[in-house]
Amino acid sequence: MKTGNTGIRNNKIKLAYILAASHSGSTLLAMILGSHPEIATVGELKFTALGDVERYRCSCREEIRKCAFWAGVVEDMAARGFDFDLNNAGTDFGSIGSGYARKLLLPLHRGKGMEGVRDLALLLSPVWRRDYRKIQEKNAELIACIAGRMGKRMVVDSSKVAVRLKYLLRNPDIDVKVVRLIRDGRAVGLTYMDSARFADAADQHLRGGGMGIDGDYPRLSMQDAAWEWRRSNEEAEILLNGIDKSRWIEVRYEAFCQDPQSETSRIFSFLRTDPVDSMACFRSAVHHVVGNGMRLDTRREVILDERWRDILSRENLSVFEAVAGKLNRRLGYK
């Protein structure tokens, strides 16, 4: 049901937001959390990297346009008074129809002072002033719609981006809790350097959104990859410094993979849900997730991926150390 004139619901929608650098394991974490009887996930609610939507496959393996779940979401959103199309979902703040606003939204989160400047500059855009509320309302309705369709009370958004989180935290209709996911920057750096091999489905016939197309995967140099990882984690720290500690929890990818049951129990406790053996139904449950290609894998067990130890050259490691080594060590990675 729409929010009405005040824009504030009687009961806030519960959202768990995964904040992380790309390729840190957010899709895996979201799917395992989404196996809980009270938690739903469809992956990244910003819907910005689906590519050819007409050929993109839902994690249920059906083409997403033919997926009964997503067809139902479109119908439910229409009943709530919102047009919803995966090709132009309208839930990403950075896709607003103003070049000026989009340019302002590109930089990563930079702290209270700079974010205040960004907010003031955005207010100069009539398009931003007009569409910001609409995007907020659409996000709230979509989260409520997904929760209702799946019969759950909480939704996980694995969009990862701090600037998106900043605005969701301001949404009066959403009760947001944050799961900060951290992974060794050297492992993440390898995925940026070759995302087809290290950040997509294990089955090459299911890569490229399930289309079996390698496509033009972005390949970064280690210098750019290290910088991307560093800035993503710096912006996460800056944003979390302004949030009460009761609203966020830190999770390490490595610890999660080594003992997923204990780590998920810890997260469930933080989210105030009953602890369950979510690993038992992780792969057997039917998911409707968009995002990282691993959502299409069939492997049931969780395996720690540390291929970077054997693949990265001394030169790669030296470059990473120069750019992001200090932060990586401060986060506990030697």
N, C-alpha and C positions, 0 to 999 in steps of 0.2 A: 504494500500500500504506500502511496506517495506520502511525503512528509507533511504536506499542507502548508499553510501560510508561514508558520514559524520556522520551518526547515529543521525542526528538532523533534525526534521521536520520543515516545514515552519510554521505550527501552532501546538502548543503544545496541547496534550490531557489533558482535565480537569478531575482531580480526587479529590474527597473528601474522606479523610482517617479518619476512626473512630479509635481513640487511647484510649484504656481502658483496665482495668483488665477484664478477662473473666467473663461472666455472669453479666455484668453491664447494659444490655439492648441494646447492639449494634445491634443485629438482628432486634429488634423492631424498633429502630431508623432508621436503614438502609431501612427497608421496607416502613416506612412512608415517608422518604425522596424520596425513589424510586417511590412514587406515583405521584410525581411532573411531569408535562409534559416535563420538560427539563432534568430530572435526571433519571438515570437507576441504578439498583443494582442487583447483583446476590449473594450478601453476601460476604463471605470470599474468596478473590481472591488468597490466598495462597493454598487453596484446600488440607489441610493436615489432616483432621479428618473425612473423609467420611466413613471410615470403609469398609464394603463390597460394593463396587461400583456397582456390578451387581444387588444388591437388594436395594440400596439406592434410596429414593424417592425425586424428585424435589419438591419444595413447591407447584407446580401445581398438586401434588398428583400422577403424572405419575412416573413410574420407570425411573430414570434419563437417562439410556441408551436408553429408548424408547421415551424420551421427544423430540418433534420436535424442540423446541428452541435450546437445547444443541446439537442436531444433526446438526442444522444449524450453530452453532458456530464452530463445528469441521470442517465443509465444508468451512466456511469463513476463518478459520485459515489456512487450507490447501491451499486455493487460495492465501493467503499472504505469503506462503512458510514455514509454521510452522506446524509440527505435534502437535496435541493437544489431549490428552487423560486425562480424569478426574481421572483415576487411577494413573497417573504419569504426572501431569500437567506441571511440569517444571517451575513453577512461584515462588516457595518458595526458597529463598536463602539458607535456612537451609537444603535443601534436595540435595545439590550438591554432586556429586559422589566422595567425598574424605572424609575419616574418620577424617583426620587431620583438614580439613576445617570445617566439621560439629561440631567437638568438640570446635573449636574456636568460632563458631557461637551460641553455647548454652547459654552462660551467657547473662543476660539482659543488656540493655544499661547502661554504667557506667560513662558517662561523657567524655568530650573532650580528656583528657589525655589518659585514658584507651582505648577509642575507637581508638585513633591514634595507640596505641600499637597493638590492634586487627587488624587494617588495614595493618600494616606493617607485622605482622605475617602471615596474609592471603596471602600477596604477595609472600611469600615463597612457596606457593602451585601452581604448574603448572596447576593443575585442576581448581583451583579458577581463575587464570589468564585467562584460556581458556574459562571457562563457565560463568563468571560473566557478560560479555557483552551479551552473549546469553540470560541469564535470564532477563536482563534489556530489551532487545529488545522484548522478548516474552511477558513480562508484558505490555509493551507499545502497542504492536499489539493486545493483548487480550482486553485491555481496549477500544481501538479504535473499535475493532470488536463488542464488546457488545454494545457500544454507537451507532454504525451504524445499527446493527440489530434491536435495539429498537427505533431507530429514536430519540435519545437523544443527548445532547451535553456534558453531564457530567456523570461520573460513581462514585458510592460510593463503597469503599472497607472497609468492616467491619472486616478486619483481626486482628486489635487491637494491634499487636506486634510492639514495638518501634524499634527494630533492623531492621525489614522489612521497616518501615517508613524511617529510616535513609538512606537506599539505594534508595528507591523510590524518596526521595528528591534530590538525586544526578542524577537522570535520566534526561538527557537533553530533552527528548521527552514528559515529563509529567509535567504539572502545578499542583502542589499538594497544597491543603488546608486541614487543620487538624481540626477535631472536637474532642476535648478531652471530653470524657464522664466519669463522676465520679458518683459512687454509694456508699452508706454507706457500709463500710467494713464488718460490722456485717451481713448485708443481703447477701453480696457476699460470706462471710465465710460459711454461711449455705448452699449455693448452692454447694460449694466445698465438704462439708461434705456428702451431699446426692444429687447428680446431677440428679438422676432419678426422684425424686419427685419435686425438686425445680429448675431444669434447663433443662427440656425437654418438649415435647408436653403434654398438659393437658390430652389428650386421651392416655391412656397407650398402646392402640393398634397401636399407631403411633410413639411410642418411638423407640429409637435405629435407627435413620435415616429413620423412616417411616416403619420399618420392623415389628414393634410390638414385639421387642425383648428387654428385659431388659438388657441382656448382662452383661459384667463385667464393670460396671461404676466405675470410679476411686472414691474412698472415702478417703478424707484427714482428719487428725485430725484437731481440731480447731487451734492448734499451727501452723501446716503446712499451713492451709488455710489462717490464718492471715498473715503469712509471704509472701505467694504468692500474696495476695492483696496488702500488703505494698510495696513489691518490684516492682510490676507492676506500681503502682502510683509514686513511687520514680523515676523509669526510665522514665516515661512520663514527670515528672517535669524537669529532667535533660536534656532530649532531647529538650523540648520546650524552655528552657532557651537559647538555641542557635539558635532559629528561630524568625524572626521578628514577633512582635505581630499582625501585619496585616494579617498574614497567618494562625492564629489559633483562635479558639473560645472555650470557656469552657461551657459545658452543664451538668447540674445535672439531674440524672435519676429521682429523686423525683419531681423536679420542672417540668420536662418534662411530667411525668405521671399525675400530678395534673392540668396542663394547656398545653396540647400538641399543641393546635392551636397557642398560643402565642410563645411557644418555637420554633416550626417549622418555624414560620414567622421570628423569630430572626435569625435562621440558614439560611433560604433562603436569607435573606438580606445580611448576611455575604458571602454567596456563589454567590451573585449578580444574583439571579434569582427572578422572580416576585413572590410575595406572593400569594399562592393559598390555598384553603381548602383541603389540602391533606388528612385530616382525612375522608372526605366524600368518597374517593375512596380507602382507605387503604386496606380494606379486599375485596372489590368488584373487584379491579384490579387483573389481572393474573400476579403473580410473578414467577420467576424462581430462587429461592434463595436456597443456601446451607448454612449450619451452624447450629445454635441453633434450637432445636426442636420446639420452639414456632412458627416457620415459617409455621407449619402445623396446627396451631390452627385456629378455625373459629370465635372466638370472635371478634367482631368489635370494641368494646370500649377498651380504654386503662385504665388499673386498676393498681394503685400503689400496688406493692407486698411488704408488710412489715411483712410477716409471722414470721420473725426472732424474733419479739418482744414477741411472744407467745411460740415459740418453743425452742429457745436457753436457756440453763440452766444457773444458776448463775456461775457455774464452767466454762462453755463455754465462757461467757462474761468476766470472770476474766482472762482467758487465752488470749482472744483477746486483752483485755486492756493492758496486759503485753507486747505483741508483737507489736501491731499496734495502740493502743489507742491514743497515742500522735499525730500521723499523722491523724487519723480519726477526732480528735477534731480540728486540725489545718485546716482541710478541711471543717469544719463547722458542724460536726456531734457530738452532745452532748450525 
